[in-house]
Amino acid sequence: MWMIERTDGVRRDRTTLVRVSARPYPRLSRRRAAVALCAAAVLVTSGCAFGEPEPDPAGEPPRFPTPSVSPSQGGAGQQVAATVLARRLQIPWGIAFLPDGGALVTERDTAKILKVGPESDTNGLRVTTVQTLDEVDAAGEGGLLGIAVSPAYQRDKTVFVYYSTSEDNRVAKLTLGAEPTPIVTGIPLSGIHNGGRLGFGPDGYLYATTGDASERGLSQDLKSLGGKILRMTAAGKPAPGNPFPNSLVWSYGHRNVQGIAWDANKRLYATEFGQNQWDEINLITPGKNYGWPEVEGTSGGGADAEKYVDPLVTWSTAEASCSGAAMIERVLVAACLRGERLWLVELTAAGTVLGQPRPLLVGEYGRLRTAVAAPDGSLWISTSNHDGKRDPAPEDDRIFRLVFSGGAAGKS
């Protein structure tokens, strides 16, 4: 089992245990690895543990609140320290790190861009409002969603955002404090299924995830930007090497992708909301069709197996509905809303699933929206308990930081 140390401001004496082996396992696709390692404990042995993080390239690190008890490794277990960094936020949706070690955070409904850290105070990291985007129309699941910092931020000071207006979803760029300049418009808009995640890939191009905007046919229509993963230049143009001529589309046949992450071999993985049965993690191949709305979950073989790409992992919607995704070495971390947990999926060097995915923090913080790997190798997770699907706790919404003992992510 995993030992969880909770540090919630003044409540620093609370410690809870979360067992990861007692939960029902998700259904894996036929492409999983044949040998399942780490069955007794997740990421504990040398083949599964997170390695020592690389030095933080962002310069001076933030001064994090410290857990009341230092993590330690004992027996077959691995300890994880969870420290609340920011509290009383309103649906924090996207998180992107700046060179100074602080992070930019979007709030979906308030349309605010916040800066969290690197300065700290008695409540955790200092939270300041950078600006509010007037053009944002936060209706339903739309609003101010993803955010990405330019890889050349120290030179160009550019930030990219994904947001909803009264007419569409769009991607824009801005310098902090200035009005955004749209670079992609016309992404289908609805009260649900707006996608919204942004991220720069290891190739230096910007990726954006979109939803089908509750119009199922859009996902299979290559002329529509709905139900796709898009790949673009910093000017919003189709990136060189895109699979379809003069198109932003990188992959299609998606229902609603809200999480993307790359492994060390530059492979792209995405979390995807299903409808009633199966939520998915997919390994993304450019130009491929991921099946929606013809297929939910695996295709079941036959002619569809040749036409559509099966997911790596599927879960029932009740135990998943995963939004954000992050990669820590070979472990893909998915932050889940309805499932109120993190799923940890270990991957092989070939990009297949190794062993059984394990749940973590089940019900501890409520609905989990975003997972992102911090420059110091730790994980930042945001909650989404003010989104109308759950009664929020007094300190919601929160951003918390996970560090793993025994040579794991974020070890100090």
C-alpha positions as CSV (number, residue, x, y, z in Angstrom):
1,M,0.0,0.0,0.0
2,W,0.9,3.6,-0.4
3,M,1.4,5.8,2.7
4,I,-0.1,9.2,2.2
5,E,1.0,12.1,4.4
6,R,-1.5,15.0,4.1
7,T,-0.4,18.5,4.9
8,D,-3.3,20.9,4.7
9,G,-2.2,24.2,6.3
10,V,-2.9,24.1,10.0
11,R,-4.2,20.5,9.9
12,R,-0.7,19.1,9.7
13,D,-1.3,16.1,12.0
14,R,-3.6,14.3,9.7
15,T,-2.2,11.1,8.1
16,T,-4.3,8.6,6.1
17,L,-3.6,5.3,4.4
18,V,-4.6,4.5,0.9
19,R,-4.6,0.9,-0.3
20,V,-4.0,0.6,-4.0
21,S,-4.3,-3.2,-4.4
22,A,-7.8,-3.6,-3.1
23,R,-9.6,-1.7,-6.0
24,P,-11.0,-3.4,-9.0
25,Y,-8.5,-3.3,-11.9
26,P,-9.3,-1.6,-15.2
27,R,-9.6,-3.5,-18.4
28,L,-6.4,-3.4,-20.5
29,S,-6.2,-3.7,-24.2
30,R,-4.6,-6.7,-26.0
31,R,-1.5,-4.6,-26.5
32,R,-0.4,-4.6,-22.9
33,A,2.9,-6.2,-21.8
34,A,2.7,-9.9,-21.1
35,V,4.7,-9.7,-17.9
36,A,3.2,-7.7,-15.0
37,L,5.8,-6.4,-12.6
38,C,5.5,-4.5,-9.4
39,A,2.4,-6.5,-8.3
40,A,3.0,-6.2,-4.6
41,A,3.6,-2.4,-4.6
42,V,3.5,0.3,-7.1
43,L,6.8,1.9,-8.2
44,V,8.8,0.6,-5.3
45,T,11.5,-1.6,-6.9
46,S,14.3,-0.2,-8.9
47,G,12.5,-1.1,-12.2
48,C,9.5,0.9,-11.2
49,A,10.7,3.7,-8.9
50,F,10.8,7.2,-10.1
51,G,14.4,8.3,-10.5
52,E,16.2,11.3,-9.1
53,P,14.8,14.3,-10.8
54,E,16.9,16.5,-13.0
55,P,18.1,19.8,-11.6
56,D,15.4,22.5,-11.9
57,P,16.3,24.5,-15.1
58,A,14.0,27.3,-14.0
59,G,16.5,28.8,-11.5
60,E,15.6,29.5,-7.9
61,P,12.9,27.0,-6.8
62,P,9.8,27.9,-4.9
63,R,9.8,27.7,-1.1
64,F,7.3,25.0,-0.6
65,P,5.4,24.3,2.7
66,T,6.9,21.2,4.2
67,P,5.0,18.1,5.4
68,S,4.9,17.7,9.2
69,V,6.6,14.3,9.0
70,S,9.4,13.5,6.5
71,P,8.6,10.7,4.1
72,S,10.4,7.5,4.6
73,Q,10.4,4.1,2.9
74,G,9.4,1.1,4.9
75,G,8.9,-2.5,4.0
76,A,7.1,-3.1,0.7
77,G,5.5,0.3,0.8
78,Q,6.3,3.7,-0.8
79,Q,5.4,6.9,1.0
80,V,3.9,9.9,-0.8
81,A,3.7,13.3,0.8
82,A,0.8,15.5,-0.4
83,T,1.2,19.2,0.5
84,V,-1.4,21.8,-0.3
85,L,0.2,24.7,-2.1
86,A,-2.8,26.9,-2.8
87,R,-6.4,26.9,-1.6
88,R,-9.8,28.6,-2.1
89,L,-9.4,28.8,-5.9
90,Q,-12.3,28.6,-8.4
91,I,-12.0,25.6,-10.8
92,P,-8.3,25.8,-11.6
93,W,-8.1,24.3,-15.0
94,G,-4.7,24.7,-16.6
95,I,-1.2,24.9,-15.0
96,A,2.0,26.0,-16.8
97,F,5.4,26.7,-15.2
98,L,7.4,29.9,-15.7
99,P,11.2,30.1,-15.7
100,D,11.2,31.6,-12.2
101,G,9.7,28.4,-10.7
102,G,6.2,29.9,-10.3
103,A,3.2,28.6,-12.2
104,L,0.4,30.3,-14.2
105,V,-3.0,28.9,-13.4
106,T,-6.2,29.5,-15.3
107,E,-9.6,29.6,-13.5
108,R,-12.3,28.3,-15.8
109,D,-15.3,30.4,-14.7
110,T,-13.7,33.6,-13.4
111,A,-11.5,33.9,-16.6
112,K,-8.5,34.8,-14.4
113,I,-4.9,33.9,-15.0
114,L,-3.3,33.5,-11.6
115,K,0.4,33.3,-10.7
116,V,1.1,30.7,-7.9
117,G,4.5,31.1,-6.3
118,P,7.4,31.1,-6.3
119,E,7.0,33.3,-3.2
120,S,5.4,31.8,-0.2
121,D,3.5,32.9,2.9
122,T,1.8,31.2,5.9
123,N,-0.9,29.8,3.7
124,G,1.4,28.1,1.2
125,L,2.6,29.6,-2.2
126,R,1.5,33.2,-2.8
127,V,-1.4,33.5,-5.3
128,T,-1.8,36.7,-7.3
129,T,-4.1,37.6,-10.1
130,V,-2.2,38.5,-13.3
131,Q,-5.2,39.4,-15.5
132,T,-8.7,38.6,-16.4
133,L,-9.7,37.8,-20.0
134,D,-12.7,39.8,-21.0
135,E,-13.5,37.8,-24.1
136,V,-14.1,34.6,-22.2
137,D,-17.7,33.3,-22.0
138,A,-17.8,30.7,-19.2
139,A,-20.9,28.8,-20.0
140,G,-21.4,25.1,-19.1
141,E,-18.0,23.4,-19.3
142,G,-16.5,26.2,-21.4
143,G,-14.5,29.1,-20.1
144,L,-10.7,29.8,-19.7
145,L,-9.2,26.3,-20.0
146,G,-5.7,25.3,-21.1
147,I,-2.5,27.4,-20.8
148,A,1.0,26.8,-22.1
149,V,4.2,28.8,-21.7
150,S,6.4,29.4,-24.8
151,P,9.6,27.2,-24.7
152,A,11.4,30.5,-25.5
153,Y,9.6,32.5,-22.8
154,Q,12.7,34.1,-21.4
155,R,13.1,35.7,-24.9
156,D,9.6,36.2,-26.2
157,K,7.5,36.4,-23.0
158,T,4.6,34.6,-24.8
159,V,1.8,32.6,-23.2
160,F,-0.8,30.6,-25.0
161,V,-4.4,30.1,-23.8
162,Y,-7.4,28.1,-24.9
163,Y,-10.8,29.6,-24.1
164,S,-14.5,29.8,-25.0
165,T,-16.2,32.9,-26.4
166,S,-19.9,33.3,-27.2
167,E,-19.3,31.9,-30.7
168,D,-16.4,29.4,-30.6
169,N,-13.5,27.9,-28.7
170,R,-10.1,29.4,-29.7
171,V,-6.4,29.4,-29.1
172,A,-4.7,32.8,-28.5
173,K,-1.3,34.1,-27.5
174,L,-0.5,37.0,-25.3
175,T,2.2,38.6,-23.1
176,L,1.0,38.8,-19.5
177,G,-1.2,41.8,-18.9
178,A,-1.9,42.4,-22.6
179,E,-4.9,41.5,-24.7
180,P,-4.8,38.1,-26.3
181,T,-4.3,37.7,-30.0
182,P,-6.3,34.7,-31.4
183,I,-4.3,32.4,-33.6
184,V,-6.9,29.6,-34.1
185,T,-10.6,30.3,-34.1
186,G,-13.7,28.3,-35.1
187,I,-13.2,25.3,-32.8
188,P,-16.7,24.0,-32.2
189,L,-18.4,25.2,-29.0
190,S,-21.0,23.7,-26.8
191,G,-22.1,23.5,-23.1
192,I,-20.1,20.3,-23.0
193,H,-17.2,18.6,-24.7
194,N,-15.0,21.6,-25.4
195,G,-11.6,19.8,-24.9
196,G,-9.2,22.6,-24.0
197,R,-5.8,21.2,-23.0
198,L,-2.6,22.9,-24.5
199,G,0.9,21.7,-24.4
200,F,4.2,22.2,-26.3
201,G,5.5,18.8,-27.5
202,P,9.2,17.8,-27.5
203,D,9.2,18.8,-31.2
204,G,8.6,22.4,-30.2
205,Y,5.1,22.7,-31.7
206,L,1.9,23.5,-29.8
207,Y,-0.7,20.9,-29.4
208,A,-4.4,21.5,-28.5
209,T,-7.2,19.1,-27.7
210,T,-10.7,19.6,-28.8
211,G,-14.1,17.9,-28.1
212,D,-17.0,17.0,-30.3
213,A,-19.1,19.9,-28.9
214,S,-21.9,17.3,-28.4
215,E,-22.1,16.9,-32.2
216,R,-21.0,13.3,-32.7
217,G,-20.3,13.5,-36.4
218,L,-17.7,16.2,-36.0
219,S,-15.1,13.8,-34.7
220,Q,-15.0,11.9,-38.0
221,D,-15.1,15.1,-40.2
222,L,-11.6,16.1,-41.1
223,K,-12.9,19.5,-42.2
224,S,-14.0,20.2,-38.6
225,L,-11.7,21.1,-35.7
226,G,-14.0,19.3,-33.3
227,G,-13.0,15.9,-31.7
228,K,-9.4,16.2,-32.7
229,I,-5.9,16.7,-31.4
230,L,-4.4,19.7,-33.2
231,R,-0.7,20.5,-33.9
232,M,0.4,24.0,-34.8
233,T,3.2,26.5,-35.0
234,A,3.3,29.5,-32.6
235,A,1.4,31.5,-35.2
236,G,-1.5,29.0,-35.3
237,K,-0.6,27.5,-38.7
238,P,-0.4,23.7,-39.5
239,A,2.9,22.5,-38.3
240,P,5.3,20.9,-40.7
241,G,4.8,17.1,-40.9
242,N,1.1,17.2,-40.1
243,P,-0.6,14.1,-41.6
244,F,-3.2,15.9,-43.6
245,P,-2.4,18.7,-46.2
246,N,-2.8,22.2,-44.9
247,S,-4.6,21.0,-41.8
248,L,-4.1,21.4,-38.1
249,V,-5.4,17.9,-37.4
250,W,-2.9,15.5,-35.9
251,S,-5.4,12.7,-34.9
252,Y,-9.2,12.4,-35.0
253,G,-12.1,10.3,-33.9
254,H,-12.0,11.7,-30.4
255,R,-15.0,12.4,-28.1
256,N,-13.4,14.8,-25.6
257,V,-9.7,14.9,-24.9
258,Q,-8.5,16.9,-21.9
259,G,-5.1,15.5,-21.1
260,I,-1.9,15.0,-23.1
261,A,1.6,14.0,-22.0
262,W,4.8,12.8,-23.7
263,D,7.2,10.1,-22.6
264,A,11.0,10.2,-22.9
265,N,10.8,8.7,-26.4
266,K,8.5,11.6,-27.5
267,R,5.4,9.4,-27.8
268,L,2.2,11.3,-27.1
269,Y,-0.5,9.9,-24.8
270,A,-4.0,11.3,-24.3
271,T,-6.9,10.8,-21.8
272,E,-10.3,10.8,-23.3
273,F,-13.8,10.9,-21.8
274,G,-16.1,8.1,-23.0
275,Q,-19.9,8.3,-23.0
276,N,-21.6,5.7,-20.8
277,Q,-19.2,2.8,-20.6
278,W,-15.5,3.3,-21.1
279,D,-13.0,6.1,-20.6
280,E,-9.7,5.8,-22.3
281,I,-6.0,6.4,-22.4
282,N,-4.7,6.4,-26.0
283,L,-1.2,6.3,-27.6
284,I,-1.5,8.9,-30.3
285,T,-0.2,8.2,-33.8
286,P,-0.5,11.0,-36.3
287,G,-3.2,10.7,-38.9
288,K,-5.0,7.8,-37.0
289,N,-8.7,7.5,-36.3
290,Y,-9.6,6.7,-32.6
291,G,-13.1,5.6,-33.4
292,W,-15.6,8.0,-31.8
293,P,-18.6,7.9,-32.3
294,E,-18.5,4.5,-34.1
295,V,-16.5,2.9,-31.2
296,E,-16.4,3.5,-27.5
297,G,-13.5,1.7,-25.9
298,T,-12.0,-1.2,-27.8
299,S,-13.3,-2.1,-31.3
300,G,-13.8,-5.8,-30.6
301,G,-11.9,-7.0,-33.6
302,G,-13.2,-7.5,-37.1
303,A,-13.1,-4.8,-39.8
304,D,-13.1,-2.0,-37.1
305,A,-9.8,-3.3,-35.7
306,E,-8.1,-2.2,-39.0
307,K,-9.9,1.1,-39.2
308,Y,-9.7,2.4,-35.6
309,V,-7.0,2.5,-33.0
310,D,-7.8,0.7,-29.8
311,P,-7.0,2.4,-26.5
312,L,-4.1,1.3,-24.2
313,V,-6.3,1.3,-21.2
314,T,-10.1,1.6,-20.5
315,W,-11.9,2.2,-17.3
316,S,-15.6,2.4,-16.4
317,T,-16.7,6.0,-16.4
318,A,-17.5,5.7,-12.6
319,E,-13.9,5.0,-11.7
320,A,-12.3,7.4,-14.2
321,S,-13.5,10.4,-16.2
322,C,-9.9,11.5,-16.3
323,S,-9.0,15.0,-17.4
324,G,-5.3,16.0,-17.0
325,A,-2.3,13.8,-17.7
326,A,1.4,14.0,-16.7
327,M,4.4,11.8,-17.3
328,I,7.0,11.0,-14.6
329,E,9.6,8.8,-16.2
330,R,7.7,5.8,-17.4
331,V,4.6,6.4,-15.3
332,L,1.6,8.1,-16.8
333,V,-0.5,9.9,-14.2
334,A,-4.2,10.6,-15.0
335,A,-6.2,13.0,-12.8
336,C,-9.8,11.9,-12.7
337,L,-13.0,13.8,-12.0
338,R,-15.9,11.4,-11.5
339,G,-13.5,8.8,-10.2
340,E,-12.0,11.2,-7.7
341,R,-8.5,9.6,-7.9
342,L,-5.2,9.5,-9.7
343,W,-4.5,6.5,-11.9
344,L,-0.9,5.6,-12.3
345,V,-0.1,3.6,-15.4
346,E,3.4,2.2,-15.8
347,L,4.6,2.0,-19.4
348,T,7.3,-0.2,-21.0
349,A,10.1,1.2,-23.1
350,A,8.0,0.3,-26.2
351,G,5.1,2.4,-24.9
352,T,2.8,-0.5,-23.8
353,V,1.2,-1.0,-20.4
354,L,3.3,-2.8,-17.8
355,G,1.3,-4.6,-15.1
356,Q,-1.9,-3.2,-13.7
357,P,-2.6,0.5,-13.3
358,R,-3.0,1.5,-9.7
359,P,-5.4,4.1,-8.1
360,L,-4.1,6.7,-5.7
361,L,-5.8,9.3,-3.4
362,V,-9.2,7.7,-4.0
363,G,-11.8,10.2,-2.6
364,E,-9.1,12.1,-0.6
365,Y,-9.4,15.5,-2.4
366,G,-12.6,15.0,-4.5
367,R,-12.6,15.7,-8.2
368,L,-9.2,16.0,-9.7
369,R,-8.8,18.1,-12.8
370,T,-5.1,18.7,-13.8
371,A,-1.9,16.8,-13.3
372,V,1.4,18.4,-14.4
373,A,5.0,17.5,-13.8
374,A,6.8,20.4,-12.1
375,P,10.4,21.4,-13.0
376,D,11.6,19.8,-9.7
377,G,10.2,16.4,-10.6
378,S,7.2,16.5,-8.3
379,L,3.6,16.4,-9.4
380,W,1.1,19.3,-9.1
381,I,-2.5,18.3,-9.0
382,S,-5.6,20.6,-9.0
383,T,-9.1,19.9,-7.8
384,S,-12.4,20.8,-9.5
385,N,-14.9,20.7,-6.7
386,H,-16.6,24.0,-7.5
387,D,-17.7,22.8,-10.9
388,G,-21.2,21.9,-9.8
389,K,-20.7,18.2,-9.7
390,R,-19.7,17.9,-6.0
391,D,-20.1,19.8,-2.7
392,P,-16.8,21.7,-2.2
393,A,-14.9,21.6,1.0
394,P,-14.2,24.9,2.8
395,E,-10.6,25.1,1.3
396,D,-11.6,24.1,-2.2
397,D,-10.5,24.4,-4.9
398,R,-6.9,23.4,-4.1
399,I,-3.6,22.8,-5.8
400,F,-1.4,20.2,-4.1
401,R,2.0,18.8,-4.6
402,L,3.0,15.1,-4.5
403,V,6.5,13.9,-3.7
404,F,7.6,10.3,-3.5
405,S,10.1,8.9,-1.0
406,G,12.9,6.5,-1.7
407,G,14.5,8.2,-4.7
408,A,11.2,9.2,-6.2
409,A,9.8,12.3,-7.9
410,G,10.3,15.5,-6.0
411,K,12.7,14.0,-3.5
412,S,14.6,16.8,-1.8
